[in-house]
Amino acid sequence: YKGTLVGVDTSDKVNVLDFFRIEFWVGLEYDIVTQKHYWSYDGSPLDDTWKAQIFGNT
């Protein structure tokens, strides 16, 4: 699937396994080498707020 995240609560902090579930079902691309997260829809990197919430580094 490609597109925006749907049905994902951004206030929840997800772990690595959740990343791969999100990638599989929604198409969020996770680059392990650079540790950056991209929308597969348009290739734009997620903003810092998303990164902080995803990593739990708030």
OpenMM code with the backbone's topology and positions (N, CA, C; nanometers):
from openmm import Vec3, app, unit

residues = "TYR LYS GLY THR LEU VAL GLY VAL ASP THR SER ASP LYS VAL ASN VAL LEU ASP PHE PHE ARG ILE GLU PHE TRP VAL GLY LEU GLU TYR ASP ILE VAL THR GLN LYS HIS TYR TRP SER TYR ASP GLY SER PRO LEU ASP ASP THR TRP LYS ALA GLN ILE PHE GLY ASN THR".split()
positions = [
    Vec3(0.0835, -0.1197, 0.0000),
    Vec3(0.0000, 0.0000, 0.0000),
    Vec3(0.0874, 0.1254, 0.0000),
    Vec3(0.0364, 0.2300, -0.0654),
    Vec3(0.1053, 0.3584, -0.0608),
    Vec3(0.0043, 0.4652, -0.0220),
    Vec3(0.0508, 0.5613, 0.0575),
    Vec3(-0.0384, 0.6683, 0.0987),
    Vec3(-0.0029, 0.7163, 0.2373),
    Vec3(-0.0889, 0.7974, 0.2937),
    Vec3(-0.0621, 0.8517, 0.4255),
    Vec3(-0.0974, 0.7489, 0.5325),
    Vec3(-0.0431, 0.7697, 0.6507),
    Vec3(-0.0764, 0.6812, 0.7617),
    Vec3(-0.2238, 0.6970, 0.7962),
    Vec3(-0.2918, 0.5867, 0.8090),
    Vec3(-0.4342, 0.5897, 0.8389),
    Vec3(-0.4606, 0.5015, 0.9603),
    Vec3(-0.5341, 0.5529, 1.0560),
    Vec3(-0.5700, 0.4738, 1.1724),
    Vec3(-0.4545, 0.4517, 1.2674),
    Vec3(-0.3529, 0.5378, 1.2598),
    Vec3(-0.2397, 0.5262, 1.3509),
    Vec3(-0.2422, 0.6453, 1.4453),
    Vec3(-0.2491, 0.6184, 1.5746),
    Vec3(-0.2516, 0.7257, 1.6736),
    Vec3(-0.1096, 0.7749, 1.6948),
    Vec3(-0.0821, 0.8994, 1.6553),
    Vec3(0.0544, 0.9510, 1.6633),
    Vec3(0.0981, 0.9755, 1.8068),
    Vec3(0.0039, 0.9735, 1.9008),
    Vec3(0.0421, 0.9938, 2.0403),
    Vec3(0.1004, 0.8660, 2.1004),
    Vec3(0.0783, 0.7534, 2.0317),
    Vec3(0.1346, 0.6274, 2.0801),
    Vec3(0.2795, 0.6160, 2.0379),
    Vec3(0.3627, 0.5657, 2.1298),
    Vec3(0.5025, 0.5419, 2.0956),
    Vec3(0.5144, 0.3974, 2.0500),
    Vec3(0.5616, 0.3803, 1.9274),
    Vec3(0.5669, 0.2459, 1.8705),
    Vec3(0.7091, 0.1930, 1.8752),
    Vec3(0.7220, 0.0611, 1.8786),
    Vec3(0.8546, 0.0005, 1.8811),
    Vec3(0.8945, -0.0434, 1.7411),
    Vec3(1.0114, -0.1054, 1.7300),
    Vec3(1.0640, -0.1427, 1.5984),
    Vec3(0.9706, -0.2392, 1.5272),
    Vec3(0.9121, -0.3327, 1.6018),
    Vec3(0.8208, -0.4276, 1.5388),
    Vec3(0.7002, -0.3552, 1.4804),
    Vec3(0.6542, -0.2508, 1.5495),
    Vec3(0.5429, -0.1720, 1.4972),
    Vec3(0.5807, -0.1043, 1.3659),
    Vec3(0.7084, -0.0617, 1.3552),
    Vec3(0.7540, -0.0017, 1.2308),
    Vec3(0.7314, -0.0947, 1.1138),
    Vec3(0.7725, -0.2201, 1.1320),
    Vec3(0.7633, -0.3125, 1.0205),
    Vec3(0.6182, -0.3471, 0.9903),
    Vec3(0.5327, -0.3491, 1.0943),
    Vec3(0.3899, -0.3673, 1.0688),
    Vec3(0.3358, -0.2489, 0.9891),
    Vec3(0.3745, -0.1273, 1.0291),
    Vec3(0.3291, -0.0085, 0.9577),
    Vec3(0.3808, -0.0120, 0.8141),
    Vec3(0.5078, -0.0508, 0.7972),
    Vec3(0.5657, -0.0543, 0.6635),
    Vec3(0.4915, -0.1547, 0.5764),
    Vec3(0.4594, -0.2691, 0.6343),
    Vec3(0.3948, -0.3754, 0.5577),
    Vec3(0.2549, -0.3341, 0.5152),
    Vec3(0.1792, -0.2768, 0.6085),
    Vec3(0.0382, -0.2496, 0.5811),
    Vec3(0.0155, -0.1140, 0.5164),
    Vec3(0.0947, -0.0143, 0.5519),
    Vec3(0.0662, 0.1216, 0.5069),
    Vec3(0.1653, 0.1696, 0.4017),
    Vec3(0.2888, 0.1184, 0.4071),
    Vec3(0.3874, 0.1602, 0.3093),
    Vec3(0.4829, 0.2657, 0.3613),
    Vec3(0.4930, 0.2785, 0.4943),
    Vec3(0.5915, 0.3694, 0.5512),
    Vec3(0.7294, 0.3073, 0.5339),
    Vec3(0.8219, 0.3828, 0.4773),
    Vec3(0.9546, 0.3295, 0.4519),
    Vec3(1.0477, 0.3673, 0.5665),
    Vec3(1.1229, 0.2687, 0.6157),
    Vec3(1.2152, 0.2909, 0.7268),
    Vec3(1.3557, 0.2591, 0.6795),
    Vec3(1.4448, 0.3578, 0.6824),
    Vec3(1.5827, 0.3402, 0.6402),
    Vec3(1.6678, 0.3158, 0.7637),
    Vec3(1.7100, 0.1898, 0.7838),
    Vec3(1.7843, 0.1527, 0.9038),
    Vec3(1.9193, 0.2239, 0.9079),
    Vec3(1.9818, 0.2419, 0.7914),
    Vec3(2.1155, 0.3002, 0.7880),
    Vec3(2.1137, 0.4447, 0.8356),
    Vec3(2.0199, 0.5237, 0.7844),
    Vec3(2.0146, 0.6650, 0.8198),
    Vec3(1.9194, 0.6906, 0.9359),
    Vec3(1.8415, 0.5883, 0.9729),
    Vec3(1.7411, 0.6004, 1.0785),
    Vec3(1.6458, 0.7164, 1.0506),
    Vec3(1.6091, 0.7315, 0.9238),
    Vec3(1.5098, 0.8318, 0.8863),
    Vec3(1.3864, 0.7597, 0.8352),
    Vec3(1.2736, 0.8253, 0.8504),
    Vec3(1.1468, 0.7639, 0.8132),
    Vec3(1.0835, 0.8468, 0.7023),
    Vec3(1.0322, 0.7788, 0.6024),
    Vec3(0.9797, 0.8490, 0.4861),
    Vec3(0.8387, 0.8041, 0.4558),
    Vec3(0.7581, 0.8990, 0.4088),
    Vec3(0.6314, 0.8616, 0.3476),
    Vec3(0.6643, 0.7972, 0.2144),
    Vec3(0.6182, 0.6759, 0.1920),
    Vec3(0.6402, 0.6153, 0.0615),
    Vec3(0.5547, 0.6850, -0.0445),
    Vec3(0.4510, 0.7562, 0.0020),
    Vec3(0.3601, 0.8230, -0.0918),
    Vec3(0.4338, 0.9279, -0.1749),
    Vec3(0.5139, 1.0111, -0.1076),
    Vec3(0.5827, 1.1177, -0.1816),
    Vec3(0.7315, 1.1251, -0.1490),
    Vec3(0.7808, 1.0389, -0.0609),
    Vec3(0.9227, 1.0365, -0.0280),
    Vec3(0.9659, 1.1455, 0.0681),
    Vec3(0.8693, 1.2198, 0.1239),
    Vec3(0.9058, 1.3268, 0.2158),
    Vec3(0.9381, 1.2700, 0.3538),
    Vec3(1.0458, 1.3182, 0.4169),
    Vec3(1.0766, 1.2710, 0.5517),
    Vec3(0.9724, 1.3198, 0.6520),
    Vec3(0.9480, 1.2386, 0.7534),
    Vec3(0.8571, 1.2797, 0.8598),
    Vec3(0.9207, 1.3929, 0.9388),
    Vec3(0.8389, 1.4798, 0.9957),
    Vec3(0.8934, 1.5930, 1.0688),
    Vec3(0.9450, 1.5489, 1.2060),
    Vec3(1.0122, 1.6415, 1.2763),
    Vec3(1.0774, 1.6078, 1.4022),
    Vec3(0.9778, 1.5621, 1.5074),
    Vec3(0.8565, 1.6176, 1.5050),
    Vec3(0.7554, 1.5769, 1.6020),
    Vec3(0.7226, 1.4297, 1.5854),
    Vec3(0.7030, 1.3888, 1.4593),
    Vec3(0.6776, 1.2473, 1.4318),
    Vec3(0.7924, 1.1614, 1.4805),
    Vec3(0.9169, 1.2044, 1.4495),
    Vec3(1.0335, 1.1248, 1.4877),
    Vec3(1.0412, 1.1111, 1.6391),
    Vec3(1.0166, 1.2225, 1.7094),
    Vec3(1.0234, 1.2189, 1.8550),
    Vec3(0.9182, 1.1244, 1.9114),
    Vec3(0.7975, 1.1299, 1.8552),
    Vec3(0.6906, 1.0443, 1.9050),
    Vec3(0.7184, 0.8982, 1.8711),
    Vec3(0.7714, 0.8744, 1.7509),
    Vec3(0.7977, 0.7371, 1.7094),
    Vec3(0.9091, 0.6764, 1.7938),
    Vec3(1.0158, 0.7530, 1.8151),
    Vec3(1.1296, 0.6999, 1.8896),
    Vec3(1.1072, 0.7050, 2.0402),
    Vec3(1.0114, 0.7852, 2.0854),
    Vec3(0.9880, 0.7992, 2.2283),
    Vec3(1.0857, 0.8953, 2.2930),
    Vec3(1.1522, 0.9773, 2.2129),
    Vec3(1.2486, 1.0732, 2.2662),
    Vec3(1.1825, 1.2095, 2.2801),
    Vec3(1.0792, 1.2168, 2.3622),
    Vec3(1.0075, 1.3432, 2.3765),
    Vec3(1.0698, 1.4259, 2.4870),
] * unit.nanometer
topology = app.Topology()
chain = topology.addChain("A")
for resn in residues:
    res = topology.addResidue(resn, chain)
    for name in ("N", "CA", "C"):
        topology.addAtom(name, app.Element.getBySymbol(name[0]), res)
